[in-house]
Amino acid sequence: MGAITKFLGKKGVSYRALIRKKGMSPISKTFPKKGMAQDWINRIESQISSDTYQEDAQFFADVIRQYILEVSAIKPFGRSKLTTL
């Protein structure tokens, strides 16, 4: 079941939609309007119930590898930058 929480952020009022299901990690997303949050909850919950939901599992290490591949092709890194990454 999904829940919507209203909070005041840097850009004004926002709504955080949170879905918790047993056996799954919590799924959340932030929206500028409550209706958008409710639509997202309905869509994700229907995908979960029909077993078509696929979680976007992108890890930080994958993001760094992608950055190294794309940016180093344009401008090669020095030793210190490559070691840092």
PLY file of the C-alpha trace (Angstrom):
ply
format ascii 1.0
element vertex 85
property float x
property float y
property float z
element edge 84
property int vertex1
property int vertex2
end_header
0.00 0.00 0.00
1.26 3.45 -0.85
1.40 6.54 1.31
1.80 10.19 0.37
3.57 12.63 2.68
3.44 16.40 2.20
6.59 18.32 3.06
8.10 21.74 2.57
11.32 21.62 0.57
13.63 24.15 -1.02
11.30 24.64 -3.98
8.07 24.86 -1.98
5.55 22.13 -1.19
6.39 18.64 -2.43
4.78 15.24 -2.05
6.73 12.06 -1.37
5.09 8.84 -2.48
6.21 5.74 -0.60
5.29 2.14 -1.38
6.08 -0.64 1.09
5.47 -4.27 0.21
6.46 -7.31 2.24
9.57 -8.94 0.84
10.59 -5.86 -1.19
12.65 -2.80 -0.41
10.63 0.42 -0.04
10.11 2.43 -3.23
9.77 6.21 -3.06
9.68 9.17 -5.37
9.04 12.90 -4.91
6.50 14.90 -6.92
5.46 18.57 -7.13
1.73 17.70 -7.12
-0.29 15.25 -5.05
-2.21 13.95 -8.07
1.03 12.99 -9.81
2.13 11.09 -6.70
-1.18 9.22 -6.52
-1.00 8.27 -10.22
2.55 6.98 -9.73
1.51 4.89 -6.72
-1.39 3.37 -8.64
0.83 2.56 -11.64
3.66 1.02 -9.60
1.31 -0.99 -7.37
-0.45 -2.43 -10.42
2.93 -3.37 -11.92
3.94 -5.05 -8.66
0.71 -7.00 -8.42
1.03 -8.22 -12.03
4.76 -9.05 -11.56
5.88 -6.64 -14.29
7.66 -4.17 -11.99
11.40 -4.00 -12.55
13.50 -2.06 -10.09
16.16 0.25 -11.48
19.24 -1.22 -9.83
22.00 1.19 -10.74
24.84 1.20 -8.26
27.31 3.99 -7.66
30.19 1.88 -9.01
28.28 1.43 -12.27
27.79 5.18 -12.56
31.51 5.81 -12.02
32.46 3.18 -14.64
30.08 4.79 -17.13
31.55 8.23 -16.38
35.10 6.96 -16.91
34.17 5.34 -20.23
32.28 8.31 -21.63
34.32 11.25 -20.37
37.77 9.74 -20.79
36.96 9.14 -24.46
36.48 12.90 -24.88
39.20 14.15 -22.54
41.75 11.72 -21.07
42.16 11.75 -17.28
45.40 12.42 -15.47
46.84 9.96 -12.96
45.38 11.67 -9.90
41.82 11.89 -11.27
41.81 8.27 -12.40
43.15 7.16 -9.01
40.49 9.20 -7.22
37.71 7.67 -9.26
0 1
1 2
2 3
3 4
4 5
5 6
6 7
7 8
8 9
9 10
10 11
11 12
12 13
13 14
14 15
15 16
16 17
17 18
18 19
19 20
20 21
21 22
22 23
23 24
24 25
25 26
26 27
27 28
28 29
29 30
30 31
31 32
32 33
33 34
34 35
35 36
36 37
37 38
38 39
39 40
40 41
41 42
42 43
43 44
44 45
45 46
46 47
47 48
48 49
49 50
50 51
51 52
52 53
53 54
54 55
55 56
56 57
57 58
58 59
59 60
60 61
61 62
62 63
63 64
64 65
65 66
66 67
67 68
68 69
69 70
70 71
71 72
72 73
73 74
74 75
75 76
76 77
77 78
78 79
79 80
80 81
81 82
82 83
83 84
